[in-house]
Amino acid sequence: MMTFHISTMQGCRLIPCLSSSLRHFSISSALTVKSPTEIPKKPNTPWVNFYVKNLPTFKKSYPDLPTTEVMRKVSHEWAKVTEEDKSKLKTLFLKETEIYVANMSKVPKELIENAKTVKKTKKIEKQNAQEKKKLKDLLASLSKPKRPISPYLLFCQDIRPRLSANGLFGTEIVRTMAVEWNQADTKTKELFEKKNEELFSKYEKELERWDSKMHEEGRDEEIAMAQ
């Protein structure tokens, strides 16, 4: 029989003894009103705490199920918690929310505004990363030619097998490649520069053909919208 856990914002509780464990529930001393030096963390709802605490157990029991199905099973167990126990957890949650609001009122406005700015910046960065990935996936699906790597990276690509065979790995390989490139003579560097020029010339021709193909297939607007 699987054992489930539920949080009362103070720790884990076993569902079978939930009623008795909450008979004398109270707010943890860690949640008393104080003047925080950073933005207080908003308390989780009873459901969120239940989900967070039990998700690892369900994932371990159902390793092959997708997250959506696991979440459905956790929701099913939450539905079995009695209304009396849920009410106690809700009361505790509301009390913790009051403490959160009280703590927030003591936070300097400047700190709050800075936190909002940081949060907004992170959100924008995440959106930009998602858009870049979306564009990258789109261009890959349309088989857009890839820009050739630099002469230095061509050099690294060439000597990496030798360095790996000599027992080097990780940062040792990266450091050695940089050293060998800096110590390489002009003739060696010109060799890889010429190879880069040849690849770039080929890339430009392939790119021109690809652009024409995208225009003929009417994909121009789709690509422009993703950029």
Protein Blocks (a to p, Z undefined) as FASTA:
>chain_A
ZZddddehlaccdfklmmmmmmmgccdfklgccddfbdcdddddfklmmmmmmmmmmmmm
mmmbcfklmmmmmmmmmmmpcfklmmmmmmmmmmmmmmmmmmmmmpcfklmmmmmmmmmm
mmmmmmmmmmmmmmmmmmmmnopacddddfklmmmmmmmmmmmmnopahjlmmmmmmmmm
mmpcfklmmmmmmmmmmmmmmmmmmmmmmmmmmmmnopmmmmmmmZZ
